[in-house]
Structure formats: structure tokens, C-alpha cells
Amino acid sequence: MSKESMKQDVKALYRAADSGLTLPAMLDGICEMLKNHESDLKGTTYSYRLCASDSGYVRAFSLVDGQYIEKTEMDEADVIVTGTEANLLAILQRKLSPMSAILRGKVQIKGSKTALIRFAEFL
């Protein structure tokens, strides 16, 4: 796989998101894309947790030298992003800018800003 291939997969995810994907479906697609691009993510080692405060939905995973590993909501995470399901989905669909969401209190971030920035780089 190549960085260009990964960019194409990300673009396909955003096209699918525009067709009305739910947050769990969108994150399933993102996680599948991450699994398929281990070589492109080599050197990335962080753990993430996204929490929907209104529905209770949680998705946690790690990248260990680029390899995707599913985690539980009880596992440690370098960065935790919490917001309503609608706000998290709006960010992933690029309908709400992450910085705006943070500044307006629509999402809360705990943990490593570096890990968060790295995640944003490949999305």
C-alpha cells in the first residue's frame, strides 16, 4: 500500500460519510482503513478512545508502530475525545472543524495533544 492509496481510502470514507453513516459505521470504516495501511502508519504508536457522551458508544484502539490493535474502553489511552455522537460524527464528516468543536466546548480532549495531532494527520 502507499500513502496515495491511503489518501484515496480516506476520501472514500468521507464520500460514504456524506451518505448518512452513523458514528459506529464511520469508525468501523476508519479502523478498517487503519488496518489496511499498517506500512503507511509505521512509526506511529499511540492509543485512542472516542466516547459519545449521550449514547455511551465507545471505540478504543491503538496503533503500535503502525499496527492497528482493538482495545477495550477500560484500557489506557494516550488521548480521549469525548462529545455527543452527533458532534463526533460531524467532526469525522468534516462538517465541524475539530478546533471549533474544542473551542466551543462541543468536544473535550484529555491526554496527549501530540497523539491527537498525529491521528488528525492521517484523516
Secondary structure, DSSP 8 states (H G I E B T S, - for coil): --HHHHHHHHHHHHHHHHTT--HHHHHHHHHHHHHHTTGGGTT--EEEEEEETTT--EEEEEEETTEEEEE-TTS--SEEEEE-HHHHHHHHTTSS-HHHHHHTTSEEEEE-HHHHHHHHHT-
